[in-house]
Every structure is written in C-alpha cells, then in structure tokens.
Amino acid sequence: MKYIRKYHNYVFLFLFFFFVLLVFSFYNHSYDSFWNYSFSYAIARGEVPYLDFNTVSTPFCAFFFSIFLIFSNNYLWYVFGWSLVLTFTFYLLFQLIQQRSFIVLFALLFPFLHTIIPTYNLFCFCLFILLVYLEKNHKSDYLIGFVLGLSVLTKQTIGIFFLLASIVYCFKDFKKLGRRFIGFVIPCLVFLTYLLVTHSFMAFLDLCFFGLFDFSKNSSGKTIHFYLSIIAFILLFLYVFKKDRKIEAYYTLATFSFVVPLFDSYHFLLFLCSLLVYIMTKVNVSKGVCYLFLILSIFLCFINFYSYRGFSSKRLNFLPNLEYYLVQPNQYEILSEMNQVFLKYYEKDRVPVLLSTKNSFIYTGNDLDVNYFLVFLHGNYGYNGSSKVIDRVKESDDLYIINQQEMKEIGEDGDFLYEVCDYIMKHFSLVAREGDYLIYEK
C-alpha cells in the first residue's frame, strides 16, 4: 500500500490511459491502432513478419506488445501493455519537466484524441522521451546506443534520424561513439539473426526499404500540415544552430521524421508534441496552470465521449478477442455482416480472403492466423506492390470476398488496392452474392 500512496499519481495515470485507449482507440476513425494490435497478435501466435503478414515497419514494437498477448489474445491485454508504457513514459517526463508534463498530456489528447492512438509511431515518441531522459541524466553510452538500436528496430525511418542526431553530437568523441556503437549493434544483430533464421531477410528489405518508393506515393502532398511542418522545422533548426547545441535539441530536430513522407494531421501532431516537450524544458510554467491542463485533459475525454455518443456504442461481442472493443452502431453492423459472410465460407474446404481495410478485425477476432492481406492499402506490399499482390492472387486457389460498397466509397484514386479487386472481378468467376459482398473463385 505504501507504494500505491507514493506513486498514486502514476496509478491514476495508468487507469486514465487504460480508459482512453480502450474507449477511444477506434473512435478516431483510424484503423492504425487495430492493425498494430494485429501485428502483435500474429507474432504471439507464431507467425513471421514479412512472410506471413505484411508490415512496412521494423517489428520491435509489435514484438514487445506480443509479450502481453502470449497468454491471451484479448485486446484488453494489448491496452494493458500500452497503458504501462505510457505511464512509464510520463514518469520519465515528470523527471524532466515536472508538472509541465500535463501540458504535453493535453497536447497528446487534443484535438479529438487523434494523436494518442497505439501505433509504432507513438512508441517512437516514447523512445524519444527515454533518449532525452538518458542523455540529460548522463546514463551509460552502451545503454543509450542500445535504445538507439531499438528505435531503428521500431520504425526504421525515424530511428535512423535519432541515430544521426547522436552521431553528429558525439562526432569528435570517438570513445563515446564506440560505446554507443556497441550498444546499438547488439539488438540489430539479434534482429538480423532472426531474419536469417526465418528466411525473411529479402522480404524484410522489400517491404521496409525498397517498398518505401511505393509508399511515398501515399503522401498527402502539400497540405497545410506540410507547410506547418516545414516552418516548424526551419524555426527549430535556426534556434538550435544559433543558441542550443545540446543533444536533446538534436533529437527534437530528428522528430521531424515523424511527418516524412506522410504529411497528415496525425504525424504532424506527433512532431508537434515532441517540439512541445523541448519547449517545456526551456520555460517555466506555474503548477496551477499545469494542473489546469490536467483538468482540461480529463474534461476533453468526457467531451469526446459525449460527442462520439459513447453510451450508444456497441461491443463486438461476436468476436471473442475483441468483445470489449467499442464501435459505433453503423460499424457494428458492417463488421457483423462481414463476419457472418466470412465464417459461412470459412467452414468450407477453401479459406476465403477478405479484400477489405477491415479484414484484420475478422481474423484476429475469430482467433485465426493473420494473412498477407492484412493492410490492404497502396504502399504496404513492397516495391511495385500492386503487381506482386495480383501475382499472389493468380497463384492461389482461395475464395475472395470483395466488399463492393467499400470499393465504391473509396474509389480508384484512394489508398485502397482497387486494382487487385478489379483484377479478381474481371478474371475470376462470381460464385455467390451476400448483400454487399461478392465471392469469387478462380
């Protein structure tokens, strides 16, 4: 009990994060949180990233949270693991900027809890806080190098910039660089060994590096977030170059990688939160104002809960692993119909493949192995990915279930792999129609 009394603030934060992630992780209208859960779910079941399912990121985040799913695939355990990570992150943040952490908390929740969705990008933000904490407290260079290695293994395009920031800062201190290099190599060698043992090395290169050329086509272009990101980076760069050459400033510059190449609101807000952490290390804010932001954070959650009509939401009680996952009624009906159609044909000799942005709900919810069509979007299948997916379809003897309504809503110009479904509809035979769902075979 004495530890609860001593750390009661963090007990409160843990419960707060648990509530936020459980209730709101779907309401931000992003499937990113669920796809990331599906990566961890698949690994916990013994599936191999890059071979058995498609992900375009290095897999440390997925492996880490799979630990919580070893004994149960229930989504609650995924939320439990993330709540621990976020609580620990804010423990470190409190050591760095004290009550000003509540201002960062508010920024993560505003607007509309859009930023605090459990993905590898948010995990990189947590690693950013950890790196700043280790540097500020002059911790072991071996440990810092190890965390830099984990950051590269969490999201390669972000971790590389953290690594470059550390190299630039320590460039003239060869002993320091050497110790960090040793720490960095350890997790990277473990991962390389895993890739070689599982024969997934070439698939990893294709999805996580060569495929970036395809993925860059998904860039949201020169939106308002693009210009805001560039302006924020230039201003920060000028300030750091003239007035602050400390390592935490270099790491903050590196967080610009959050928005590359997708200059959208989610990635921009993560960059903005990282910038806010840096600003909070430079300014003083009264405790009263800081606690006001804590109150506003709690109030913001209730406002969101009301605006999303949380009390009228439904639990996915027909999907055992996701029975506590809350969705709004219209999404409940879509997933319920999809599940019924899938199970009807799954019980036959040939296993159906759902060509939908929502297919991972059905596989993970029914406790089945995830397949290579997990994230059915452009840029998620390596270099020249659309052609590779069509080649997979040509070689398979599966039944393919196409959501005709989803194809119509997203259209040919969206991120959805429209051309793959179009190929199936032109070259395969229509064997059944179930509402909005079309079932094709070769």
C-alpha positions as CSV (number, residue, x, y, z in Angstrom):
1,M,0.0,0.0,0.0
2,K,2.9,2.4,0.7
3,Y,4.0,2.1,-2.9
4,I,0.5,3.0,-4.1
5,R,0.4,6.0,-1.8
6,K,3.9,7.0,-3.0
7,Y,3.1,6.6,-6.7
8,H,-0.6,7.3,-6.6
9,N,-0.3,9.9,-9.4
10,Y,1.1,7.2,-11.7
11,V,-1.6,4.7,-10.7
12,F,-4.1,7.4,-11.7
13,L,-2.3,7.9,-15.0
14,F,-2.3,4.2,-15.7
15,L,-6.0,4.0,-15.2
16,F,-6.5,7.1,-17.2
17,F,-4.5,5.8,-20.2
18,F,-6.3,2.4,-19.9
19,F,-9.7,4.1,-20.2
20,V,-8.6,6.4,-23.0
21,L,-7.1,3.6,-25.2
22,L,-9.9,1.2,-24.5
23,V,-12.8,3.6,-25.3
24,F,-11.3,5.8,-27.9
25,S,-8.9,3.8,-29.9
26,F,-11.5,3.2,-32.7
27,Y,-13.3,6.5,-32.5
28,N,-10.5,8.5,-34.1
29,H,-11.6,6.9,-37.3
30,S,-8.2,5.3,-37.9
31,Y,-7.6,1.6,-38.3
32,D,-3.9,2.1,-37.4
33,S,-4.4,1.1,-33.8
34,F,-6.1,-2.1,-34.7
35,W,-3.6,-3.0,-37.5
36,N,-0.8,-2.6,-34.9
37,Y,-2.6,-4.8,-32.5
38,S,-2.9,-7.4,-35.3
39,F,0.9,-7.3,-35.9
40,S,1.4,-8.2,-32.2
41,Y,-1.4,-10.7,-32.2
42,A,0.1,-12.5,-35.2
43,I,3.6,-12.7,-33.7
44,A,2.1,-14.1,-30.4
45,R,0.5,-16.9,-32.5
46,G,3.9,-17.7,-34.0
47,E,3.6,-16.0,-37.4
48,V,6.6,-14.5,-39.0
49,P,6.6,-10.8,-40.0
50,Y,7.1,-10.0,-43.7
51,L,6.5,-13.7,-44.7
52,D,3.1,-14.4,-43.1
53,F,1.7,-10.9,-43.0
54,N,2.6,-7.5,-44.5
55,T,4.0,-4.7,-42.4
56,V,6.3,-1.9,-43.6
57,S,8.0,-1.2,-40.3
58,T,10.7,-2.8,-38.3
59,P,9.0,-5.0,-35.8
60,F,10.3,-4.3,-32.3
61,C,7.0,-2.5,-31.2
62,A,5.0,-5.5,-32.5
63,F,7.3,-8.0,-30.7
64,F,7.2,-6.0,-27.5
65,F,3.5,-5.9,-27.2
66,S,3.1,-9.6,-28.3
67,I,4.6,-10.4,-24.9
68,F,1.3,-9.2,-23.3
69,L,-0.7,-11.4,-25.8
70,I,1.1,-14.7,-25.2
71,F,-1.3,-15.9,-22.6
72,S,-4.4,-14.3,-24.1
73,N,-5.1,-12.7,-27.4
74,N,-7.7,-10.4,-25.9
75,Y,-7.4,-6.8,-26.9
76,L,-7.6,-5.8,-23.2
77,W,-4.1,-7.1,-22.7
78,Y,-2.8,-5.0,-25.6
79,V,-4.4,-1.9,-24.0
80,F,-2.8,-3.0,-20.6
81,G,0.6,-3.1,-22.1
82,W,0.3,0.3,-23.8
83,S,-1.0,1.8,-20.6
84,L,2.1,0.6,-18.8
85,V,4.4,2.1,-21.5
86,L,2.6,5.4,-21.5
87,T,2.7,5.6,-17.7
88,F,6.4,4.9,-17.7
89,T,6.9,7.5,-20.4
90,F,5.2,10.1,-18.3
91,Y,7.2,9.0,-15.2
92,L,10.3,9.9,-17.2
93,L,8.7,13.1,-18.5
94,F,7.9,14.1,-15.0
95,Q,11.6,13.7,-14.0
96,L,12.4,16.0,-16.9
97,I,9.8,18.8,-16.8
98,Q,7.8,18.1,-13.6
99,Q,4.1,19.2,-13.7
100,R,4.6,20.6,-17.2
101,S,4.1,17.0,-18.3
102,F,0.4,17.7,-18.0
103,I,0.6,20.3,-20.9
104,V,2.2,17.6,-23.0
105,L,-0.6,15.2,-22.0
106,F,-3.2,17.7,-23.1
107,A,-1.4,18.1,-26.5
108,L,-1.5,14.3,-27.0
109,L,-5.2,14.3,-26.4
110,F,-6.0,17.4,-28.5
111,P,-7.7,17.5,-30.9
112,F,-10.2,14.6,-30.5
113,L,-7.7,12.2,-29.1
114,H,-6.2,11.8,-32.6
115,T,-2.6,11.6,-31.5
116,I,-2.6,9.1,-28.7
117,I,-3.5,6.0,-30.8
118,P,-1.4,2.9,-30.0
119,T,1.0,2.6,-33.0
120,Y,4.7,2.2,-33.6
121,N,4.8,6.0,-34.2
122,L,3.6,6.7,-30.7
123,F,6.1,4.1,-29.4
124,C,8.9,6.1,-31.2
125,F,7.6,9.2,-29.3
126,C,8.0,7.3,-26.1
127,L,11.6,6.3,-27.1
128,F,12.3,9.9,-27.8
129,I,11.4,10.8,-24.2
130,L,13.5,7.9,-23.0
131,L,16.5,9.1,-25.0
132,V,16.2,12.7,-23.8
133,Y,16.0,11.4,-20.2
134,L,19.1,9.2,-20.6
135,E,21.1,12.0,-22.1
136,K,20.0,14.6,-19.6
137,N,21.0,12.2,-16.7
138,H,24.3,11.2,-18.3
139,K,23.5,7.5,-18.4
140,S,25.7,4.8,-19.9
141,D,26.6,5.2,-23.5
142,Y,26.1,1.5,-24.0
143,L,22.5,1.9,-22.8
144,I,21.9,4.9,-25.0
145,G,23.3,3.0,-28.0
146,F,21.0,0.1,-27.2
147,V,17.9,2.3,-27.1
148,L,19.0,3.9,-30.4
149,G,19.1,0.4,-31.8
150,L,15.6,-0.3,-30.5
151,S,14.4,3.0,-32.1
152,V,15.7,1.8,-35.5
153,L,14.0,-1.6,-34.9
154,T,10.7,0.2,-34.0
155,K,10.5,2.4,-37.1
156,Q,13.5,2.5,-39.4
157,T,12.8,5.9,-41.0
158,I,12.5,7.5,-37.5
159,G,15.2,5.6,-35.7
160,I,17.8,6.4,-38.3
161,F,17.4,10.1,-37.7
162,F,17.7,9.6,-33.9
163,L,20.9,7.7,-34.6
164,L,22.2,10.5,-36.9
165,A,21.5,13.1,-34.2
166,S,23.6,11.1,-31.7
167,I,26.4,10.7,-34.3
168,V,26.5,14.4,-35.1
169,Y,26.6,15.3,-31.4
170,C,29.3,12.8,-30.5
171,F,31.3,13.1,-33.7
172,K,34.6,14.2,-32.2
173,D,34.4,11.9,-29.2
174,F,35.4,8.5,-30.7
175,K,35.3,6.7,-27.3
176,K,31.8,7.8,-26.7
177,L,30.8,6.9,-30.3
178,G,32.4,3.5,-29.9
179,R,30.5,2.6,-26.8
180,R,27.2,3.7,-28.4
181,F,28.0,1.7,-31.5
182,I,28.5,-1.4,-29.4
183,G,25.2,-0.8,-27.6
184,F,23.5,-0.1,-31.0
185,V,24.8,-3.3,-32.7
186,I,23.5,-5.7,-30.0
187,P,19.7,-5.5,-30.8
188,C,20.4,-5.1,-34.5
189,L,22.5,-8.4,-34.6
190,V,19.7,-10.2,-32.8
191,F,17.2,-9.0,-35.3
192,L,19.4,-9.9,-38.3
193,T,19.8,-13.4,-36.8
194,Y,16.0,-13.7,-36.6
195,L,15.6,-12.6,-40.2
196,L,18.2,-15.1,-41.4
197,V,16.8,-18.0,-39.3
198,T,13.2,-17.3,-40.5
199,H,14.4,-16.8,-44.2
200,S,12.6,-13.4,-44.2
201,F,15.6,-11.2,-44.9
202,M,14.8,-10.4,-48.5
203,A,11.1,-9.9,-47.8
204,F,12.1,-7.5,-45.0
205,L,14.2,-5.5,-47.4
206,D,11.4,-5.3,-49.9
207,L,8.7,-4.2,-47.5
208,C,10.7,-1.9,-45.3
209,F,13.2,-0.3,-47.7
210,F,12.5,-0.9,-51.4
211,G,8.8,-0.5,-50.8
212,L,9.3,3.0,-49.5
213,F,9.3,4.2,-53.1
214,D,5.8,2.9,-53.5
215,F,4.8,4.1,-50.0
216,S,5.9,7.7,-50.8
217,K,3.1,7.8,-53.4
218,N,0.7,7.8,-50.4
219,S,2.0,11.2,-49.3
220,S,-0.8,13.6,-48.6
221,G,1.1,16.2,-50.7
222,K,1.5,19.9,-50.0
223,T,-1.3,20.2,-47.4
224,I,-1.4,22.7,-44.6
225,H,0.4,20.1,-42.4
226,F,3.2,20.0,-44.9
227,Y,3.8,23.8,-44.8
228,L,3.4,23.9,-41.0
229,S,5.9,21.0,-40.6
230,I,8.5,22.7,-42.8
231,I,8.1,26.1,-41.0
232,A,8.3,24.5,-37.5
233,F,11.5,22.5,-38.6
234,I,13.2,25.6,-40.0
235,L,12.5,27.7,-37.0
236,L,13.7,25.0,-34.7
237,F,16.8,24.4,-36.8
238,L,17.7,28.1,-36.7
239,Y,17.2,28.2,-32.9
240,V,19.3,25.1,-32.3
241,F,22.1,26.2,-34.7
242,K,22.4,29.6,-33.0
243,K,21.6,29.0,-29.4
244,D,21.3,25.4,-28.3
245,R,23.8,22.6,-29.4
246,K,22.6,20.1,-26.8
247,I,21.8,16.6,-27.7
248,E,18.1,16.8,-26.7
249,A,17.8,19.6,-29.3
250,Y,19.3,17.4,-31.9
251,Y,16.9,14.6,-31.0
252,T,14.0,17.0,-31.3
253,L,15.1,18.0,-34.8
254,A,15.2,14.3,-35.6
255,T,11.5,14.0,-34.7
256,F,10.7,15.8,-38.0
257,S,11.0,12.3,-39.4
258,F,7.6,11.6,-37.9
259,V,5.9,13.5,-40.7
260,V,8.0,12.1,-43.6
261,P,6.6,11.1,-46.1
262,L,3.0,11.3,-44.8
263,F,2.4,15.0,-44.0
264,D,-1.0,14.4,-42.4
265,S,-2.6,15.6,-39.2
266,Y,-1.6,12.5,-37.1
267,H,2.1,12.5,-37.9
268,F,2.2,16.3,-37.7
269,L,0.7,16.3,-34.2
270,L,3.3,13.8,-33.0
271,F,6.1,16.0,-34.3
272,L,4.4,19.0,-32.6
273,C,4.2,17.1,-29.3
274,S,7.9,16.3,-29.5
275,L,8.6,20.0,-30.2
276,L,6.4,20.9,-27.2
277,V,8.4,18.6,-24.9
278,Y,11.6,20.5,-26.0
279,I,9.9,23.9,-25.3
280,M,8.8,22.8,-21.9
281,T,12.4,22.1,-21.0
282,K,13.1,25.8,-21.7
283,V,10.2,27.6,-20.0
284,N,8.7,27.8,-16.5
285,V,5.0,27.3,-16.0
286,S,3.3,27.6,-12.6
287,K,1.9,24.5,-11.0
288,G,-1.6,25.9,-11.0
289,V,-1.5,26.3,-14.8
290,C,-0.1,22.8,-15.2
291,Y,-2.8,21.2,-13.1
292,L,-5.4,23.2,-15.1
293,F,-4.2,21.4,-18.2
294,L,-4.6,18.1,-16.4
295,I,-8.2,19.0,-15.6
296,L,-8.7,20.1,-19.2
297,S,-7.3,16.7,-20.4
298,I,-9.9,14.8,-18.3
299,F,-12.7,17.2,-19.4
300,L,-11.6,16.7,-23.1
301,C,-12.0,13.0,-22.7
302,F,-15.6,13.4,-21.4
303,I,-16.4,15.8,-24.2
304,N,-15.1,13.3,-26.8
305,F,-17.0,10.5,-25.1
306,Y,-20.2,12.5,-25.4
307,S,-19.6,13.7,-29.0
308,Y,-18.8,10.2,-30.2
309,R,-22.0,9.0,-28.5
310,G,-20.1,6.6,-26.4
311,F,-23.1,5.5,-24.4
312,S,-24.8,4.3,-27.6
313,S,-21.8,2.4,-28.9
314,K,-21.7,-1.4,-29.1
315,R,-19.2,-4.1,-28.1
316,L,-18.0,-6.5,-30.7
317,N,-19.4,-9.5,-28.7
318,F,-19.5,-11.7,-31.7
319,L,-15.6,-11.5,-31.9
320,P,-14.2,-13.2,-28.8
321,N,-10.8,-11.4,-28.7
322,L,-12.5,-8.1,-29.3
323,E,-15.6,-8.3,-27.1
324,Y,-14.6,-5.2,-25.2
325,Y,-13.7,-3.2,-28.3
326,L,-16.3,-0.4,-28.7
327,V,-17.6,0.7,-32.1
328,Q,-20.5,2.9,-33.2
329,P,-23.7,1.1,-34.3
330,N,-23.1,1.6,-38.1
331,Q,-19.6,0.0,-37.8
332,Y,-21.0,-2.8,-35.6
333,E,-23.5,-3.7,-38.4
334,I,-20.8,-3.7,-41.1
335,L,-18.4,-5.9,-39.1
336,S,-21.2,-8.2,-38.0
337,E,-22.3,-8.8,-41.6
338,M,-18.7,-9.3,-42.7
339,N,-18.1,-11.8,-40.0
340,Q,-21.2,-13.8,-40.9
341,V,-20.2,-14.0,-44.6
342,F,-16.6,-14.9,-43.8
343,L,-17.5,-17.7,-41.4
344,K,-20.0,-19.1,-43.8
345,Y,-17.3,-19.7,-46.4
346,Y,-14.5,-20.4,-44.0
347,E,-16.2,-23.6,-42.9
348,K,-15.9,-24.9,-46.4
349,D,-12.8,-26.5,-47.9
350,R,-11.3,-23.3,-49.2
351,V,-10.5,-20.5,-46.8
352,P,-11.8,-17.1,-48.0
353,V,-9.7,-14.0,-48.2
354,L,-11.3,-10.6,-47.3
355,L,-10.1,-7.8,-49.6
356,S,-11.0,-5.0,-47.2
357,T,-9.4,-2.5,-44.9
358,K,-11.3,-4.2,-42.1
359,N,-10.3,-7.8,-42.7
360,S,-7.9,-8.0,-39.7
361,F,-10.9,-7.5,-37.4
362,I,-12.3,-10.8,-38.6
363,Y,-9.1,-12.8,-38.5
364,T,-8.0,-11.7,-35.1
365,G,-11.5,-11.6,-33.6
366,N,-12.0,-15.2,-34.6
367,D,-8.6,-16.3,-33.3
368,L,-7.3,-17.2,-36.7
369,D,-3.9,-16.7,-38.3
370,V,-3.5,-13.3,-40.0
371,N,-2.7,-13.4,-43.7
372,Y,-0.7,-11.3,-46.2
373,F,-3.7,-9.1,-47.0
374,L,-3.8,-7.6,-43.5
375,V,-3.2,-3.9,-44.5
376,F,-4.9,-3.8,-47.9
377,L,-3.6,-0.4,-48.9
378,H,-1.2,1.0,-51.5
379,G,2.4,1.1,-50.3
380,N,2.1,-1.9,-48.0
381,Y,3.4,-4.6,-50.3
382,G,7.0,-3.7,-51.2
383,Y,8.3,-2.3,-54.4
384,N,5.7,-2.5,-57.3
385,G,3.5,-3.9,-54.6
386,S,0.2,-4.0,-56.6
387,S,1.6,-6.3,-59.2
388,K,3.0,-8.6,-56.5
389,V,-0.4,-8.9,-54.9
390,I,-2.0,-9.7,-58.2
391,D,0.7,-12.4,-58.8
392,R,-0.2,-13.9,-55.4
393,V,-3.9,-13.9,-56.4
394,K,-3.0,-15.6,-59.7
395,E,-1.1,-18.4,-57.9
396,S,-3.7,-19.1,-55.1
397,D,-6.9,-21.2,-55.1
398,D,-8.7,-19.3,-52.3
399,L,-12.1,-17.8,-52.4
400,Y,-12.0,-14.0,-52.5
401,I,-14.6,-11.9,-50.7
402,I,-14.9,-8.3,-52.1
403,N,-16.8,-5.6,-50.3
404,Q,-18.4,-3.9,-53.2
405,Q,-19.6,-0.9,-51.1
406,E,-16.2,-0.2,-49.8
407,M,-14.7,-0.3,-53.3
408,K,-17.4,2.2,-54.3
409,E,-16.9,4.5,-51.3
410,I,-13.1,4.7,-51.6
411,G,-12.8,4.7,-55.3
412,E,-9.9,4.1,-57.7
413,D,-8.0,7.1,-56.5
414,G,-7.9,6.2,-52.8
415,D,-5.3,4.2,-50.8
416,F,-7.4,1.0,-51.2
417,L,-5.9,-1.6,-53.6
418,Y,-8.7,-1.1,-56.0
419,E,-6.8,-2.6,-59.0
420,V,-6.4,-6.0,-57.2
421,C,-10.2,-6.3,-56.6
422,D,-10.8,-5.1,-60.2
423,Y,-8.5,-7.9,-61.5
424,I,-10.4,-10.5,-59.5
425,M,-13.7,-9.3,-60.7
426,K,-12.5,-9.4,-64.4
427,H,-10.7,-12.7,-64.3
428,F,-12.4,-14.8,-61.6
429,S,-15.9,-16.3,-61.5
430,L,-18.6,-14.9,-59.3
431,V,-19.9,-17.8,-57.2
432,A,-22.1,-16.0,-54.7
433,R,-23.5,-12.7,-53.6
434,E,-24.1,-11.9,-49.9
435,G,-25.6,-8.4,-49.6
436,D,-22.7,-6.0,-50.4
437,Y,-20.2,-8.9,-50.6
438,L,-19.2,-10.7,-53.8
439,I,-17.5,-14.1,-53.6
440,Y,-15.2,-15.1,-56.4
441,E,-13.2,-18.2,-57.3
442,K,-10.6,-18.8,-60.0
